Amino acid sequence: MATPDTRTVKSAIVDRYGARAAAQQADPGSCCGDSETSCCAPTPTGPQVFSTGLYAAEHLAGVPLTAELASLGCANPHALADLAPGQTVLDLGSGAGLDVIIAAKRVGPSGRALGVDLTPEMVALAEQNARDAGISNVEFRVGDIEDLPYADRSVDVVMSNCVLNLASTKRDVFDEIARVLRPGGRIAVADVVIDGELPATELAATLRADLFAWGSCIAGALTVSEFSTFLTDHGFEHVDVDIVRRHTADELLPPPRPAWMDAADPGELRELMSHYASAFVRAARAER
Ligand SMILES: C[S@@+](CC[C@H](N)C(=O)[O-])C[C@H]1O[C@@H](n2cnc3c(N)ncnc32)[C@H](O)[C@@H]1O
């Protein structure tokens, strides 16, 4: 079973997250207005963001509730990003802008918080949320994290929340992170990862080939070991990939979900999904 090709993946991502942004614009009090996904999983008590409860109250002060509710992340990268006033921070796949808005407040008026996202509707929503927050030291761009629209060595900290797994060509993403970070710059990334190795089964191959599972931040996830290797191969030091949360299969891919999942042996499915977890990834670009 083949992995979906790059063009198909990107087009599905833009369709899916564009629809999310549109639903959020239409009903800002809702999470996303549908029930299809992992990164914004519905609960028995109503829509609830995957990242609910992960942000410190001090970080959320002054952040519009709509930005908080529109978050589709899987953990809180601010918990590991040691930001300082005056820094330039870049958020890869900034979505509705929550992490950029928080970063803008943390780096202060002498710093800048940048967000890049493939989905134009998400960029428009993030700009609206930043305006509502009254924050001006932000800039959002439509762009691809595999070909970043920023100059070499122009960024102090690269952040990201539940996005690297969605990239089609992971090596390009790490090339670009290494290019835009200044020497000594750091990364603070939250992402879904595979703990250990997936079993060599037909079910695992079906999952990895499924476009819906890809868009749900599952099928394209790297193993912990692949994440570390990409970073060390790109000259990063102090690399740390730390699993911080485990998820149930229903959190990762809530119903309604692909037919192959419902048809799978429940024990085998549970074992397969138990490999997926949220992780914090820290590293520093070498000082040269
Ligand atoms: C799961 S959402 C996370 C959004 C945001 N980081 C948050 O925490 O709410 C994934 C986001 O990544 C964006 N994205 C996916 N692939 C991308 C790529 N190759 N380049 C830039 N953005 C991408 C999507 O458009 C979407 O807004």
The ligand as a Tripos MOL2 file, in Angstrom:
@<TRIPOS>MOLECULE
LIG
   27    29     1     0     0
SMALL
NO_CHARGES

@<TRIPOS>ATOM
      1 C1         -3.3670   20.2150   13.3280 C.3       1 LIG1
      2 S1         -3.3710   21.8570   12.7100 S.3       1 LIG1
      3 C2         -2.3960   22.6890   13.9580 C.3       1 LIG1
      4 C3         -2.5260   24.1860   13.8770 C.3       1 LIG1
      5 C4         -1.8320   24.9750   14.9790 C.3       1 LIG1
      6 N1         -0.4290   24.6840   15.0400 N.3       1 LIG1
      7 C5         -2.4920   24.7540   16.3090 C.2       1 LIG1
      8 O1         -1.8000   24.3010   17.2500 O.co2     1 LIG1
      9 O2         -3.6810   25.0090   16.4240 O.co2     1 LIG1
     10 C6         -2.2600   21.7400   11.3430 C.3       1 LIG1
     11 C7         -2.0220   23.0410   10.5890 C.3       1 LIG1
     12 O3         -0.8460   22.8580    9.7930 O.3       1 LIG1
     13 C8         -1.0640   23.4030    8.5130 C.3       1 LIG1
     14 N2         -0.1610   22.6900    7.5760 N.ar      1 LIG1
     15 C9         -0.2030   21.3970    7.2290 C.ar      1 LIG1
     16 N3          0.8020   21.1080    6.3730 N.ar      1 LIG1
     17 C10         1.4970   22.2520    6.1930 C.ar      1 LIG1
     18 C11         2.6320   22.6060    5.4080 C.ar      1 LIG1
     19 N4          3.2600   21.7100    4.6270 N.pl3     1 LIG1
     20 N5          3.0890   23.8660    5.4590 N.ar      1 LIG1
     21 C12         2.4480   24.8010    6.2340 C.ar      1 LIG1
     22 N6          1.3530   24.5290    6.9840 N.ar      1 LIG1
     23 C13         0.8840   23.2680    6.9650 C.ar      1 LIG1
     24 C14        -2.5430   23.1900    8.2490 C.3       1 LIG1
     25 O4         -3.0240   24.0670    7.2720 O.3       1 LIG1
     26 C15        -3.1360   23.4400    9.6450 C.3       1 LIG1
     27 O5         -3.4700   24.7870    9.8420 O.3       1 LIG1
@<TRIPOS>BOND
     1     1     2 1
     2     2     3 1
     3     2    10 1
     4     3     4 1
     5     4     5 1
     6     5     6 1
     7     5     7 1
     8     7     8 2
     9     7     9 1
    10    10    11 1
    11    11    12 1
    12    11    26 1
    13    12    13 1
    14    13    14 1
    15    13    24 1
    16    14    15 ar
    17    14    23 ar
    18    15    16 ar
    19    16    17 ar
    20    17    18 ar
    21    17    23 ar
    22    18    19 1
    23    18    20 ar
    24    20    21 ar
    25    21    22 ar
    26    22    23 ar
    27    24    25 1
    28    24    26 1
    29    26    27 1
@<TRIPOS>SUBSTRUCTURE
     1 LIG1         1 GROUP 0 **** ****
